[in-house]
Amino acid sequence: MPRVISHTEVEALSEGATLTVEPDALVTPLALERAREKGVTVARDPAPTEESLIEAVVAKLVGSLGGSQAELTEVGPGIDFCQMCLEQERSRARSRAVLTTTGKNQKGIVARVTGRIADLGGDILDISQTLVGDYCTMIIVVDTASLDVPFASFKETLEAEIHEMGLQCMMMHEDVVSSLHRI
């Protein structure tokens, strides 16, 4: 049965190291991601085919499921999450807010609002602005993970800035927006 290389083995290496693996070893997607992050080179010769990798994973899983409790414990920590699971976990860990602004159009609305977001440590992930006649509507999705201030202060400061311009606004954390759409 081929050896499975997990992210824990890659994390134990120093940056820029080379990890040489057996020709039939299976390197998990998370291990490859961690290797890229640390600048670790994963070397093997010759490279296995995609079919052999799939067969190896299936054999490892089937063997672990049919084995004893000791074998299950031994295999369990070495099996990483699939790429889709990792992406779902990353999206759950994001901290985002949605800011909606409406009112009579005037020069500098986008510049003033986005500048204030940047001043407070927010990062704009998406922005949309629409003009209808003399009125403007703007929706901004903000990454709040690296704010310099607490979220409540961020929200309060932005709302005050926008109200100073004579506009209406509403800011909600992504969790609130998602919950509203589920109801």
C-alpha angles and dihedrals in degrees: 000000000000122000118252116223110208134189091261091067091050093047090054090061125086121249114280094017125140121237111203113199134187117265092251097041117123116226112199122227091246091052090053091048092051090047091055091048092051096039091244115157116221108207130186135157123236104016114233120238122253090248092055091050092052091047090049093052093047091048092049093049095044091047092050094048093050094043133087125283090260091056091048091053091047094050098038101077092046094060112089130204118268119253093258091054090051092051091050090051091049092050090050090052094053119108110212138160133195119223118194119190128183136172147093111334120250137161118281101018095129093041094050096045096043091044091054091048089054092046090057093049099258122141121216111230098175137359134187128182128184129187120203112178107308093340131093132202122189130183119191127184108206129195103224098180094103101038117151090216135039115279092249091056091045091053094045094048094048093046091051091049092050094046088052087062090054094252133127122235144175127196123193131176112245091248090060093047091049092049092051091054092051093056 
